[in-house]
Amino acid sequence: MSHETIALDDLTRLGQRTLLKLGVEVQAAADTCAALMAAERAGIPSHGFARLPFYLDQLASGKLNAHAQPSISQRGAVINVNADSGLAFPAVQRGLDRGMALAQESGIVSVAIGHSHHFGMAGYYVEQAARQGLVCLALSNGPAAMAPWGGSVPLYGTNPVAFASPREQGEPLVIDLSLSEVARGKIMLASQKKEAIPLGWAIDRQGNPTQDADAALAGSMAPAGGSKGAALALMVELLTAGLTGSHFGFQASSFFSAEGEPPHIAQLLLLLNPAFFSAGYLQHTEALFRAMLGQPGVRLPGERRQALARQNSATLDLPAALLATLRLRAD
């Protein structure tokens, strides 16, 4: 696969043009491309601009509302955002901005985003909060990919979970993971290459462990940690779709198909201001980090992605075919 080097500013402008052409508002296009860019710079291209053609197809078909107007309501320290069947990025960003400001005053805030869509790299949002001195947890459900423990029919999404904590000095600690054993994209890639997958990644339709990538795609992803991961995925479904009245994984349509109804999945952000809990949070937690880093071979979660982001500060190498597609869509 051939690649092309492109400046970050040029890539941002290109991505925004493709969205603006379909009627997406300027700020929504900017929020979307900022999140995709963060994933690219962090070395997570599966959540970067490779997703944009799928969004564009869904905007063009009407599955995604190109003219969405996310609405915000607040009751106490609970902020509810209705994404209006549009792109998730502007809805989540608006809720996060409101939540970060409120957390400085109230100490703890929840931001629930309903009737939403794929929100990209979950770590992008929690890291923003950590840079404002807040501890943040982010959850999202998604279209069904994992069966409940003991079953064989997918009901839960892979349901990403992200967490970030500020540090006394340097970059925040960022944990970003999904609750499946591996990313579904790895199995899709193995299927395309006609390669076997390791046992433990997935089960087939009958609930049997499989090394056949096609059987895995037709079956179910294996949860990380077995029954514990499946239980955590259920918790995420209830804390996102359950609280917002949005679609559970088994009710949600695909993120990749332009056909059908909107996925209408949900996200939840929990923001905590450490100063409201005890004095000296930054100094206290640094003692734990020092103990961790004192062991050979240990690094803090998020360090590799943050190093890549610093390295990818001016240009990126993207598949030439993807850039050609985006230029065609833009022009």
Disulfide bonds with the S-S distance in Angstrom:
none
